Amino acid sequence: MKRKIRDSTVGESEQKKTKADEISLSSIMDRLDSMEKQITRKLETVEENLRGKLEELDARVDDLEENAQLKSEVECYKTDNDVLRQQVEVVEDCLDKMYRKNNLIFFGLKESSKDDKPRAIKVIFARLSERNAVLANRKHLKNKNISIFISPDLSREDTEKAKKQRENSRKRLQEEKGIRTQ
């Protein structure tokens, strides 16, 4: 009987241990569940934050791609603009030459007695043939000792070109004369 009591005491103590282990295990499981829930909540929060950041980065990438495309378009427009500017310059030059082609500039004409300084006067002819006739007959003014000079109405660029051409012609004439005299 003592054995039975002892066995039953041992059995009871093992049962108590098992129950204590079960309680301890249960409390550990509860704590683990609680920790798992906290971790899950934190992971969900991190995941939400990462999704938000990812959406922000996607938006930034989209903006950068759009900016790159806009920069490319701007470069195309700049190129087009440069081409158009060159074309406008050519057209302006042509219009300027067309406007000036019937004009002559008279230098050395004195105005009324108020001004003793001669000024340049631009004369616009209705026909190119009239302008050319006056220009061709300007040499007769030199023969009569009249100090009036007549020249075509040229742009600055054309004036510089004409000046260089005259200088080159003079040099060639001088070189030819130098060769002939030797």
Order of alpha helices (4+ residues) and beta strands (2+ residues): alpha-beta-beta-alpha-alpha-beta-alpha
